[in-house]
Amino acid sequence: MAVNLPLSIWTVTDGRVGIENQALGLAEAIQRLTPAEITTKRLRFQRLFDRWPNALRFWPRAMLADASDRIEAPFPDVAIANGRASLPFSTRLKHWSGGRTYVVQLQDPRTDLAAFDLVIPPLHDGVIGPNVFSILGSPNRITPERLEQEAAPFRTQLAELARPRIAVLIGGRSKAYDMSAATAERLADQIAQAVETSGGSLLLTFSRRTPGAARAALMARLDGVPGLIWDGEGPNPYFAFLETADHILVTGDSVNMAAEAAATGKPVQILALDGDGGKFDALHAALQSRGATRPFSGALESWTYAPLTETDRAAREVLARMRA
């Protein structure tokens, strides 16, 4: 297809942070390679249709809530869609745009792949097809420049903390994993011992998926450990924690957090949770094989590796296929 510059790019998601950041990460990576303008589209269905299966959303644009962004002409050169809510739109965008829009779907859409120009799922999902380009982990927004920019408002506060600084990214409950209070207590003991033994500082954040009992157990044990625990109030220091950390500990339930941590090039150790990892085991095996991560059993380890740059690799693939 002809490529006009600057490219117009839409990200099409339901606005959830983890889902949207994947789409924005790929869009920004394309923008680093070629002039582009990015528009964020956040979809909100009317309450009546919010839980309907996509198979019954025959007229998705008419089902959107008034507060939703509209999916209408002029259509973009590239649409990067992610998440279940995007599918009624991304599967129709090629038709609606008269073939103008190059449609990229992230993750495994679990529908006919022919509806998209390109599908970019995580490698561990095992999706196969001529228009599939799998990557290790998920697209993200991590670059040295972005980390430095996001860390700037926290620089003075973080500068007071002793090194090594240990960022701990806590997820929680998912289809494959759970975090009981007992597991949280075990992890809290290991984390506290690692911080205290190293003489460093703790930088901890929770996910919205962290169960309340697990959060309480972690807070109780880690209260008084030198460092910062973000409780969800005020500006989010997530990127600042990644930027200033010397070590990163990540619970094994989150593809996004593991991929973002591995994109920093810093030592990443995986915290084991309850449950059967299933296909996540393949993800963690691949990250370990790449040299990015190691299991955490209580002792901090230091090593070096080339930062994970799968988002940039996917961006190059999008442009190459568009121009082919």
C-alpha positions in Angstrom: 0.0 0.0 0.0 1.1 3.6 -0.6 2.5 5.2 2.6 1.9 8.9 3.1 3.9 11.0 5.6 3.2 11.8 8.3 1.4 8.6 9.0 -1.9 8.9 10.9 -2.1 6.2 13.6 -5.0 5.3 15.8 -4.7 3.2 19.0 -8.1 1.5 19.5 -8.7 0.0 23.0 -11.1 0.2 25.9 -8.7 2.5 27.7 -7.5 0.1 30.4 -3.9 1.2 31.2 -2.2 -2.2 30.5 -4.1 -2.7 27.2 -3.7 0.8 26.0 0.0 1.0 26.8 0.7 -1.9 24.6 -1.0 -0.2 21.6 0.7 3.2 22.4 4.0 1.5 22.8 3.9 0.1 19.3 2.5 3.4 17.9 5.3 5.4 19.5 7.9 2.9 18.2 6.6 3.4 14.7 6.7 7.2 15.3 10.4 6.9 16.3 11.1 5.4 12.8 9.0 7.6 10.6 7.0 10.8 11.0 3.6 10.0 12.5 0.6 11.5 14.4 -1.0 9.3 17.0 -4.6 9.6 18.1 -5.9 7.6 21.1 -9.4 6.1 20.7 -11.0 4.8 23.9 -14.1 2.7 23.4 -17.0 2.8 25.8 -20.2 0.7 25.1 -23.6 1.7 26.5 -24.3 -0.2 29.7 -26.9 -2.3 27.9 -24.4 -3.6 25.5 -21.3 -3.6 27.7 -21.4 -7.4 28.5 -22.7 -8.6 25.2 -20.5 -11.1 23.3 -18.8 -9.6 20.3 -20.7 -12.0 18.1 -23.9 -10.1 18.8 -22.4 -6.6 18.4 -23.7 -6.3 14.8 -23.7 -2.5 14.8 -20.9 -1.6 17.2 -20.7 2.1 16.4 -24.4 2.5 17.3 -23.7 0.7 20.6 -21.1 3.1 21.9 -21.8 5.3 24.9 -21.9 9.1 24.4 -18.6 9.5 26.2 -16.8 7.1 23.8 -14.5 8.2 21.1 -16.0 7.8 17.6 -14.7 5.3 15.0 -15.6 7.2 11.8 -14.0 8.9 8.8 -11.5 10.2 8.2 -9.9 6.9 8.9 -6.1 6.5 9.7 -3.3 5.0 7.7 -2.7 2.6 10.6 -5.0 1.3 13.4 -3.4 -0.6 16.3 -6.1 -2.3 18.2 -5.9 -4.3 21.4 -8.3 -6.0 23.8 -11.7 -7.7 23.4 -13.6 -4.5 23.2 -11.7 -3.4 20.1 -12.6 -6.5 18.0 -16.1 -5.4 16.7 -14.3 -2.3 15.2 -10.9 -3.7 14.2 -12.5 -6.6 12.3 -14.6 -4.0 10.3 -12.1 -1.2 9.8 -10.7 -2.5 6.6 -14.2 -2.5 5.1 -15.2 0.9 6.6 -12.1 2.6 5.4 -12.4 1.2 1.9 -9.0 -0.6 2.3 -7.2 2.6 3.3 -6.4 1.6 6.9 -3.7 -1.0 7.7 -5.1 -2.9 10.6 -2.9 -4.3 13.3 -4.3 -6.4 16.1 -2.3 -7.1 19.3 -2.5 -10.3 21.4 -4.5 -13.3 20.2 -7.8 -12.1 18.8 -9.3 -15.6 18.9 -11.2 -14.9 15.7 -10.5 -15.2 12.0 -7.1 -13.7 11.4 -8.0 -12.8 7.9 -9.8 -9.7 9.2 -6.5 -8.1 10.0 -3.5 -7.1 8.0 -1.2 -8.1 10.8 -1.6 -9.8 14.2 1.1 -9.3 16.8 0.6 -11.8 19.7 3.0 -12.9 22.4 5.2 -15.8 21.3 3.9 -18.0 24.2 0.3 -17.8 22.8 1.4 -20.0 19.9 -0.6 -18.2 17.2 0.4 -19.1 13.7 -0.5 -17.6 10.3 1.0 -15.8 7.3 -0.1 -12.4 8.8 1.2 -13.2 12.3 4.3 -11.7 13.7 4.9 -13.0 17.3 7.1 -11.3 19.8 8.6 -12.2 23.2 6.3 -10.6 25.8 4.2 -7.6 24.8 4.7 -4.2 23.3 5.5 -1.5 25.8 6.5 2.2 26.1 9.8 1.7 27.8 12.7 3.7 26.3 15.6 5.3 28.2 14.3 8.7 27.2 10.8 8.0 28.5 12.1 6.6 31.8 14.2 9.6 32.3 11.3 12.0 31.5 8.9 10.2 33.8 11.4 9.9 36.6 12.1 13.7 36.7 9.3 14.7 39.1 10.4 12.1 41.6 14.2 12.7 41.2 14.7 14.6 44.5 12.6 12.2 46.5 14.4 9.1 45.1 17.9 10.6 45.4 17.6 10.3 49.2 17.3 6.5 49.0 20.3 4.2 49.6 21.5 1.9 46.9 21.0 -0.7 45.7 17.4 0.3 45.0 15.1 -2.7 44.6 11.9 -2.1 42.5 9.2 -4.7 43.4 6.3 -4.9 41.0 3.4 -6.8 42.5 0.6 -8.2 40.4 -1.8 -10.7 41.8 -4.9 -12.7 40.7 -5.4 -13.8 37.1 -6.7 -16.8 35.2 -3.5 -18.7 35.8 -2.3 -17.3 39.2 -3.5 -16.3 42.6 -1.8 -14.6 45.5 -2.9 -15.8 48.9 -2.1 -14.0 52.2 0.3 -16.8 53.0 2.2 -16.4 49.7 2.3 -12.7 50.2 3.8 -13.2 53.7 6.4 -15.5 52.2 7.3 -13.0 49.5 7.3 -10.1 52.0 9.8 -12.0 54.2 12.1 -12.6 51.2 11.9 -9.1 49.9 12.5 -7.6 53.4 15.5 -9.8 53.9 17.0 -8.9 50.5 16.6 -5.2 51.1 18.0 -5.4 54.6 20.9 -7.7 53.6 21.9 -5.4 50.8 21.6 -2.2 52.8 19.5 -0.8 50.0 16.0 0.6 49.5 12.6 -0.8 48.5 10.5 0.7 45.7 7.2 -1.2 45.7 4.0 -0.8 43.6 0.8 -2.8 43.6 -1.5 -3.8 40.8 -5.3 -3.3 40.8 -5.3 -7.2 40.7 -3.5 -7.5 44.0 -6.0 -9.2 46.4 -6.7 -7.1 49.5 -5.5 -9.7 52.0 -2.2 -10.1 50.1 -1.7 -6.3 49.9 -2.3 -6.1 53.7 0.2 -8.8 54.4 2.8 -7.2 52.3 2.2 -3.8 53.8 2.4 -5.1 57.4 5.7 -6.9 56.9 7.4 -4.3 54.8 6.3 -1.3 57.0 9.5 0.2 58.3 11.7 -1.3 55.5 13.7 1.6 54.0 12.2 2.9 50.8 8.9 3.8 49.2 5.6 1.9 48.8 3.2 3.5 46.4 -0.4 3.1 47.8 -2.2 4.3 44.7 -2.6 7.8 45.8 -1.0 10.7 43.9 1.2 10.5 40.8 2.2 7.0 39.8 6.0 6.5 40.2 6.1 3.2 38.2 8.4 4.5 35.4 10.5 6.3 38.0 11.0 3.1 39.9 12.1 1.3 36.8 14.5 4.1 35.9 16.2 4.4 39.3 16.2 0.7 40.2 19.4 -1.4 40.4 17.3 -4.6 40.7 13.7 -5.4 39.7 11.5 -8.1 41.2 8.3 -8.9 39.3 5.5 -11.3 40.1 5.2 -14.0 37.5 1.5 -13.3 36.5 2.0 -10.2 34.3 3.3 -10.3 30.8 3.4 -6.5 30.6 5.4 -6.0 33.8 7.9 -8.7 32.9 8.4 -7.3 29.4 8.7 -3.7 30.7 11.2 -4.7 33.3 13.3 -6.7 30.7 13.3 -3.7 28.4 15.4 -1.8 31.0 18.4 -4.1 30.7 18.5 -4.4 34.5 18.5 -7.6 36.5 15.0 -9.0 36.7 14.0 -11.7 39.1 10.6 -13.4 39.0 8.5 -13.8 42.2 6.6 -17.1 42.2 2.9 -17.1 42.9 0.2 -19.7 43.5 -1.2 -21.5 40.5 -0.3 -23.3 37.3 1.6 -21.0 35.0 0.5 -22.9 31.9 1.6 -20.9 28.8 3.2 -18.4 31.1 5.9 -21.0 31.8 6.9 -20.7 28.1 7.2 -16.9 28.5 9.4 -17.2 31.6 11.5 -19.9 30.0 12.1 -17.6 26.9 12.9 -14.6 29.1 15.4 -16.7 31.0 16.9 -18.1 27.8 17.3 -14.5 26.6 19.3 -13.8 29.8 16.8 -11.2 30.9 15.3 -12.9 34.0 16.0 -15.4 36.7 13.9 -16.9 39.5 14.0 -15.1 42.9 14.4 -17.3 45.9 15.5 -14.6 48.4 19.0 -13.5 47.1 19.6 -10.6 44.8 21.7 -11.4 41.7 23.5 -9.0 39.3 24.2 -9.7 35.7 24.0 -7.9 32.3 22.1 -8.5 29.1 20.9 -6.6 26.1 17.6 -4.9 26.9 14.5 -6.5 25.3 13.6 -4.5 22.2 10.7 -6.5 20.8 8.5 -3.4 20.4 11.0 -1.8 18.0 11.2 -5.1 16.1 7.4 -5.2 15.8 7.4 -1.5 14.6 9.9 -2.3 11.9 7.8 -5.3 10.8 4.6 -3.1 10.5 6.4 -0.6 8.3 8.1 -3.2 6.2 4.8 -5.1 5.5 3.0 -1.8 4.7 5.6 -0.9 2.2 6.0 -4.4 0.6 
